[in-house]
């Protein structure tokens, strides 16, 4: 089952010790914060939304945050939980400088998410047309302000490290929900809800429950990786355990066989709470859940809907 993945609507969218020192480098101060953003080099890339005008999105970590601002040479790509959009502009001299006369709404996706979320979308997208000031609060935290509206952003990696779980939080079996390939060409994914095997995590191993030969010996590192220290490698997992492709689904370059690459690839951990976990190795991202698998069904006349187990 191919999982539909929405594309972005706009792709543009330690200070030295005091006193004299014989080492010149020792007297050079580090970055001083807060500091006005001088250029794109200070902020290029993706930042996760911490708060916007008093609204605080759920602090859920993922390689692809649901609420973000992505600064590029052309402007900024935007999302705050519903639709995607972007705004042209230039980062310079402490501002995001929108083009003169830029008043029309920019192109965006058009998902219906309810009035509250759609109104928030509009305010967020319009915010960047007001040429907000930009100030680095520290190396990983950014403040933008236009009028009385304040936007706080943080680097996703900093949030990931702040929210890492203990091994006890991850131990047990997880249902594979989806596998994504994320690279410079964008992202694409497949659903894995029909996969009967579970991902099993213990204090020292990572494996597929359907195949003991898939067991990878791991160490949970301080930077939040399930680092492979022995056991099966990707080739051994695929040779011993088959394809994991019970339903015959997949697409070019992305099939369930690539689960082996991720399991043996010392994946990073992204924690979404007791029932949500994401593992990333290279360009592969695996979403896991402890929640039961349910499907939404609809009658032929579209008048009745109900859920059932997968």
HUCORVEN-V70358 format. One record per backbone hydrogen bond with DSSP energy under -0.5 kcal/mol. NH is the residue of the N-H (numbers start at 1). CO is the residue of the C=O. Records with the same first field share a line. If there is no record, write none. Layout:
NH=CO  CO
This chain:
3=189
4=2
11=13
12=13
24=22
26=23
27=24
28=25
29=27
33=31
34=136
35=136
37=134
40=91
42=39
43=40
44=40
45=71
47=69
48=154
49=67
50=152
51=152
52=55
53=150
55=52
57=55
60=58
61=271
68=79
69=47
70=77
71=45  69
72=75
76=87
77=70
78=85
79=68
80=83
81=66
85=78
86=107
87=76
89=74
90=97
92=90  95
93=38
94=37
95=92
96=132
97=90  95
98=96
102=99
103=101
109=84
113=111
118=114
119=115
120=116
121=117
122=118
123=119
124=120
125=121
126=122
127=123
128=124  125
129=126
130=127
131=128
133=145
134=94
135=143
136=35
137=135  141
138=141
141=138
142=153
143=135
144=151
145=133
146=149
149=146
151=144
152=51
153=142
154=48
155=140
158=155
159=155
160=156
161=157
162=158
163=159
164=161
169=166
170=166  167
171=167
172=201
174=199
175=289
177=287
178=287
179=190
180=285
181=188
182=180  283
183=181  186
186=183
188=181
189=3
190=179
191=1
192=177
193=177
195=192
196=194
199=174
200=198  207
201=172
202=205
206=216
207=200
208=211
209=198
211=208
214=211
215=212
216=206
217=230
218=204
219=227
221=219  225
224=221
226=267
227=219  225
229=217
230=217
232=215
237=233
238=234
239=235
240=236
241=237
242=238
246=244
248=245
251=254
254=251
256=249
258=255
259=256
260=257
262=258
263=259
264=260
265=262
267=262
268=280
269=224
270=278
272=270  276
276=273
277=288
278=270
279=286
280=268
281=284
284=281
285=180
286=279
287=178  285
288=277
289=175
290=275
291=275
294=292
295=308
297=295  306
299=304
302=299
306=297
308=295
310=293
